[in-house]
Amino acid sequence: MDQLIIYDIFNLDPDISECSIQFLLKTELKPTFISLVSKNLHLVYQENYISEGKVCFADDPELNPAYRTTFHKLDIICYLLSFYSNAIINPTNKLRITRDVTGFWKQVALGRRIYDSLENK
């Protein structure tokens, strides 16, 4: 398990002391972080997430996580929310990145519920 700070995950200005989830959605992930997750979890990063009108269901959020082959920025944000269930994140917060793909998807699912509740406020 690797431990990183939020600055290690997103391309953030070092002067930023806090950032919203909406801000992180617009911020690029660092290529080194994408490589780390891809290597550890054997998943491919897909930059453009399309949730509707899919022909292929291999990466459908409703699909059993064992069959998923890609991850998206929103998955990382939901993973982050599963540990810091707040709409405002301090970039110096630490985050453990698991090497267990099943555990990763469980945390993403938990974070997704938090994300959806924040979006519906």
Steps between C-alpha positions, in 0.01 A plus 500: 500500500635839399434814699480829315385852566240662277773714340652170374176406327377820333685777312439767762661836556716467816336814643156337517407419860164339432299396198147395430394175340374700202844660466668157509264377227645771274861435604724254318632191671877473504637248248717340771189438710310355204794264438510396866129413510516326163797290609370416849143422402551377143249755372524736204431870548223633279501877493157550348224344704176440312221378723215488250452342162771239541519212259757310706410427862850395610541819705142557609492612866233237566729223376663271754828676585698183428420549131582868469809582297523879523485779755410868462573823685157479666596157639808658661294786643246253640784293646629818663153584634474159663778611736428875517122533473512874457440726201819695581834317496832614641772414242735391777259226611649154469336224303589133495477343157418133531643223285178299541267567208194366684573727797555792262157454340331461842648835608396657167141378555497648851643828373250505215212502750666795676560675167136453397378636835725807463374556145137483615535769768 
